[in-house]
Amino acid sequence: MIEKPTQTKLDSLTLEQQIDLQIATSGPISVATYMGLCLTHPSKGYYRAAEPLGAKGDFVTAPEISQMFGELIGFWLVNLWQQMDEPKAFTLLELGPGRGTLMADILRVACRAPGFRDGLNLRLFETSPVLMAEQKARLEVYDPKWLQDFETFDDGPVLIIANEFFDALPIRQFVRKEKGWHERQIGLKDGKRAFGLSPTPIPPASMPDAVANAAPDTMLEVCFAAAEVLTRLGKVIGQQGGALLAIDYGYGTTQTGDTLQGVRRHAFADVLEAPGETDISAHVDFGALGNVARAAGLATQPLATQGDFLTRLGIGERAAALSGANPASANDIRTAHERLVGPDQMGTLFKVFCAHSPGLQPPGFAA
């Protein structure tokens, strides 16, 4: 029998050692539990201790590529604010604001609209102390407040931005076998972490209709955390008015397959290695999120690719204007433009999802 360690003993262990000890003492853990530990462990998780963004981090997001990305979302927000008759008080919330780059670009443009800055209540949802410090440095002039939950909001409409947020929420994976679906788990094999399946089958009837006739060894990913987040935020938007804009890699209808991936130092990495030092994510099921939003009484727009969305908002014209004003940077601007909208780069891989109050007409989406 393995002796249960004290909290002091646990604190002295690395995250890798803690995970292995938990498996050894309590048995295999779900993929969702593993992702949660790796990304948001209170002291040793990836988003608690690491600086994940930028050239020195593990990946680069769209706002870090070009100011154009945030500027166009700023125009998008002003458009919705105007459609809502320019409320005197409203909340602008960003989920997972990174280093604050996106919001700084958004507000530099949006606050040019008379009255926008006066009514703004800026709220940020973040778990990383390192990133919170950077957000404060960049956004302090806008008096941001950090939310710990989605239960309490100021009066007035709520506008929510989530760029590469939902992909980091923990997923569960299930594999179809002869007697039903079995949850994929992480255990220890010869002292090393390894994937396996729970021996307890889940009846096929309890799984989504989309996989009713799935072939043997088909894998299904489900993100209950994303559904919970959108349920809570959808309720707020339904009561107070507003919209949520989410940009992430994913798909429009429920699909099967393994999309779990790790990234470390700008290269793909084994998700089971270096827990707490590797970014772990999975593709977003926007079809499922759409179902949750509509169940909350919200309207949704047809899912758009990032390339189409930014092009409809005028990124081509913005790139041309920036190049004209900064001839020495024209080549860099063209490169950034192509990286954001090119079909072989971010343009097709990333999708844009919008759920909103009925009656609003968010720009950037197909009619």
Disulfide bonds with the S-S distance in Angstrom:
none
